[in-house]
Amino acid sequence: MPQKNDTTSKRKKEHIELCLTDKVEFKKKTSGFKNYDFKHFALTEVDLTNISFETKFFKKKINYPFLISCMTGGSSEAENINARLADVANQLNVILGVGSQRQALEDKNYHRSYKIIREKAPDIPVLGNIGAAQLVKIKSIDPFKKLIDMVEADAMVVHLNPLQELLQPEGEIEFTGLRKKIVKLVKELRVPIIVKEVGSGISKEAAKILLESGVKGIDVAGSGGTSWAGVELLRSKKNNDEIFWDWGLPTSYCIKEVSSLKKKYNFILIGSGGINSAMDMSKAFALGSDITASA
Ligand SMILES: Cc1cc2nc3c(=O)[nH]c(=O)nc-3n(C[C@H](O)[C@H](O)[C@H](O)COP(=O)(O)O)c2cc1C
């Protein structure tokens, strides 16, 4: 029987390999940005030589409203990838998300694959990351405090990925008590909590519950980019379940819906899922995102 930690590292490796070698994007559904266009306004009085993209992300100043989405950690390959991502993020002074730190809870073998990020990028905002499936199991949040210290995280991300877990051969599909655990994290961690999806999108209804729970950031991670149902179907070679490949809420729809909650709640809205160009980013901002992200 393989050890659990070996299994987690192996899975991380397979995810990266598949994303590099296979077609893992949504097949029919798009992010929806193509359905929008800008209304040209010729009578501008803006000094076009003097546009700054600088903004704030919680307490830190960043040069561009951009986040490199949470991707990897917890395997031998991850150290090199995270070192390079951290280098780039540091040079541009943008935000960097760490991949799921679940593996770091299991053993210390690959702690360096996460810690390398702060060595390479001491000043940028860095986001810790853990899955809902792990969160529901914990009794005390102390291990999560260690995950924050490990990367000196400026915020902690919880990823919601029920479809991915369902289609993953070794997936964990017990989410009872999740909302209470999110409230516990909000109350007991010293950094803000951001909640994201991984490509199926966060609806207005889900976002409202999260914001009522004290969450300070929502990353919609909608449909139109990487399909994690697709990745897991490729891993398990269960092509007969293709019905789920295109499951989810398009990114542009999620951004528009969730941004309407800004009238009542104070939070950072991250638009992601199929953001592939500066034009996608511009449309995501026009629809209400504060920051855009891409994996
Ligand atoms: C190789 C890879 C690994 C990923 N691992 C994680 C992860 O550990 N935690 C997480 O929250 N999201 C993870 N994601 C999901 C992304 O953060 C993102 O939400 C999703 O891929 C949709 O964005 P995209 O269309 O820009 O790829 C991963 C994505 C990729 C490509």
The ligand as an SDF file (V2000), in Angstrom:
LIG
                    3D

 31 33  0  0  0  0  0  0  0  0999 V2000
   -1.2490   22.7060  -12.3640 C   0  0  0  0  0  0  0  0  0  0  0  0
   -2.3510   23.3360  -11.5510 C   0  0  0  0  0  0  0  0  0  0  0  0
   -2.4620   23.0270  -10.2010 C   0  0  0  0  0  0  0  0  0  0  0  0
   -3.4840   23.5970   -9.4280 C   0  0  0  0  0  0  0  0  0  0  0  0
   -3.5260   23.3520   -8.0710 N   0  0  0  0  0  0  0  0  0  0  0  0
   -4.3680   24.0740   -7.2980 C   0  0  0  0  0  0  0  0  0  0  0  0
   -4.2850   23.9960   -5.8800 C   0  0  0  0  0  0  0  0  0  0  0  0
   -3.4640   23.2850   -5.3240 O   0  0  0  0  0  0  0  0  0  0  0  0
   -5.1540   24.7440   -5.1410 N   0  0  0  0  0  0  0  0  0  0  0  0
   -6.0850   25.5600   -5.7420 C   0  0  0  0  0  0  0  0  0  0  0  0
   -6.8250   26.2600   -5.0350 O   0  0  0  0  0  0  0  0  0  0  0  0
   -6.1970   25.6180   -7.0780 N   0  0  0  0  0  0  0  0  0  0  0  0
   -5.3600   24.9230   -7.8680 C   0  0  0  0  0  0  0  0  0  0  0  0
   -5.4310   25.0300   -9.2290 N   0  0  0  0  0  0  0  0  0  0  0  0
   -6.5740   25.7450   -9.8290 C   0  0  0  0  0  0  0  0  0  0  0  0
   -6.2250   27.1660  -10.2160 C   0  0  0  0  0  0  0  0  0  0  0  0
   -5.8390   27.9210   -9.1070 O   0  0  0  0  0  0  0  0  0  0  0  0
   -7.4120   27.8520  -10.9490 C   0  0  0  0  0  0  0  0  0  0  0  0
   -8.4420   28.1550  -10.0280 O   0  0  0  0  0  0  0  0  0  0  0  0
   -8.0020   27.0400  -12.0850 C   0  0  0  0  0  0  0  0  0  0  0  0
   -7.0200   26.3460  -12.8090 O   0  0  0  0  0  0  0  0  0  0  0  0
   -8.8020   27.9250  -13.0490 C   0  0  0  0  0  0  0  0  0  0  0  0
   -7.9980   28.9680  -13.5670 O   0  0  0  0  0  0  0  0  0  0  0  0
   -7.3730   28.9330  -15.0630 P   0  0  0  0  0  0  0  0  0  0  0  0
   -8.5360   28.8190  -16.0090 O   0  0  0  0  0  0  0  0  0  0  0  0
   -6.6100   30.2110  -15.1790 O   0  0  0  0  0  0  0  0  0  0  0  0
   -6.4960   27.7190  -15.1290 O   0  0  0  0  0  0  0  0  0  0  0  0
   -4.4230   24.4690  -10.0320 C   0  0  0  0  0  0  0  0  0  0  0  0
   -4.2930   24.7790  -11.3960 C   0  0  0  0  0  0  0  0  0  0  0  0
   -3.2750   24.2310  -12.1590 C   0  0  0  0  0  0  0  0  0  0  0  0
   -3.1860   24.5820  -13.6250 C   0  0  0  0  0  0  0  0  0  0  0  0
  1  2  1  0
  2  3  1  0
  2 30  2  0
  3  4  2  0
  4  5  1  0
  4 28  1  0
  5  6  2  0
  6  7  1  0
  6 13  1  0
  7  8  2  0
  7  9  1  0
  9 10  1  0
 10 11  2  0
 10 12  1  0
 12 13  2  0
 13 14  1  0
 14 15  1  0
 14 28  1  0
 15 16  1  0
 16 17  1  0
 16 18  1  0
 18 19  1  0
 18 20  1  0
 20 21  1  0
 20 22  1  0
 22 23  1  0
 23 24  1  0
 24 25  2  0
 24 26  1  0
 24 27  1  0
 28 29  2  0
 29 30  1  0
 30 31  1  0
M  END
$$$$
